[in-house]
Amino acid sequence: MNTSELSVAAPTPSSYRLLPTEIRADLCQGRVFRGDDKRWKPHVNREFQCTRKAQDGKDLCKVCTARQARYAENETPKAGWLGRITDEPFGWTHMLGTAWAEERKPVWLGSSVSGPAGSDSGSVAGSDTGSEAPAPAVPVPAAPVAAPVAAPVAPSVPVTEVTDARIAALEAENAALKETVAALRAALRAIA
């Protein structure tokens, strides 16, 4: 896009991990991902804690228990099991600091790509690959800041490229806002 846009430093692996103080003992200890951080190529995921109640006498909910059992039968990402939030992520997960990241070496595209809500913290928005909205104890991502208006385009750049890029950025920002609103509503329902 435009070189006059502010550049945001690439988040670190710890930006995509929950702090031990953010993990709630009264909830399922399963790890889930929600959406992809498309500011990386290939995308990177941020971990969240499953927000379902753990089964009596166990540290996992029914859904995560079933995923763990499927993974035990066939250790494949298709089983849906991402491990416990208290353990290190599996090497194949799309997270910084894993064997996958060492092999694939994701490239930071920076702030020119519309990042997810709370983009500086590395949080993500989008599809849910494991659970419902985050619990109130997990920080709710801040609303994304609107991208600065691009400077006039040089004549050598086709206008359709700029328009398509801007439309994609606005769509991603809209999706991030919807995810933030849904997370806030879920947090309010959990509190009420």
C-alpha positions, 0 to 999 in steps of 0.5 A: 500500500502506501509507505506513509502509513505507520508501521507496526512492529511484528508481534512476538510469540508471547503476544499470541499466548495467554499469560498464566494469570489469564487462564481460568481454573474454573473453565475447560483447559482446552486451547482454541483458535479464533480466526487467523492473523492475516498480517502474517503470510502464511497466517498465524493463530492466537490461542484462547482458552475454551470457555465451556465449563469443565466436566465434573472431576475433569479439566476438559469440557465434553467437546474438548474431551471428544477432540482429545480422544479423536487425536489420541486415535489419529494424531492429525490436526483434523481431529480438532484437538489443540492441546491444553492451554497450560501446555506448549502448543503442538509443533504443527500449530500455526503459532510463532515459536513452534516447529511450524514457524521455524520451518515456514518462517512466516513473513510479517506484512505489517500494518498495511494489511488490515489486522484483527481487533487488538492488532498490537497484541496479536489477537485475532478475529474471525472464524471459531475453530474451537469454542464460543466467545471468550470469558470475561476474565480473558481480555476483550480485544479493543476495537481496531483503529481505522486505517489511515486514508491512502495518499494519492496513488501514483499513475503507474498503479492501476486504480482497481488494485488500490480499490480492491485492496481497500475493500478487502481491508474494510471487509476485514475491519468490519469482521473484526468489529463484529467479532469484538461486539460478539465477544462483548455481548458474550462477556456481558451475558456471562456477567449478568 
